[in-house]
Amino acid sequence: MPSEPSPLPILYSFRRCPYAIRARLAITYAEIPVEIREVQLKQKPEQMLAISPKGTVPVLQLPDGKVIDESLDIMRWALAQYDPEHWLHTVEDAERLIQWNDGEFKYYLDRYKYADRYPEFPESYYRSQAELFVAELEAKLSQSLYLAGNHFSLLDAALLPFIRQFAAVDGLWFLSSDYRHLNNWLNGLLASDLFVSVMAKYTVWKG
């Protein structure tokens, strides 16, 4: 069943999904009006599956019918429209860190979050493996305000939702950890107007 015509780009999203969060961060920052369709992951709308059979959010459908269904591609599309603070001017190391985040770190993050589902190792093991990445970010933030220097960039926006999840698994442990710079970075960004705005609650879209 095709999507209903819309004069705006349509973003299929799920509020807490880190991939959807980073897509919304870039779209909102770029001041691009979109129709947000909040979905239930256990009951994905046919309209979304028709344009993106892999069934994961975010999915962006442009008014001309083009579909972008990878979060980083959506971010780069949005920033190509409008990027007043130069998020795209990032460091060469950014791609390596994003790939690490989306690959190995995400793998261990999921197991740290749901350690009871992965009894092969204790929770502490999964956290220690995820910390290899976290320690790298801490080292970078000990040298600059943001991950790619002293200005917020695509790299910060891409990683923020995942570090938020990592910190939330055991908030007291993370707060008292040695990751002082990462704590400051995270808390500052979570309190920002941009982040607060993209975490607004939407009624589930029924089609």
Helices and strands as residue ranges (DSSP letters): E 10-13, H 18-29, E 35-38, H 46-51, E 59-61, E 67-68, H 71-81, H 94-100, I 101-105, H 106-113, G 115-117, H 123-141, H 154-169, H 171-176, H 180-190, H 193-198
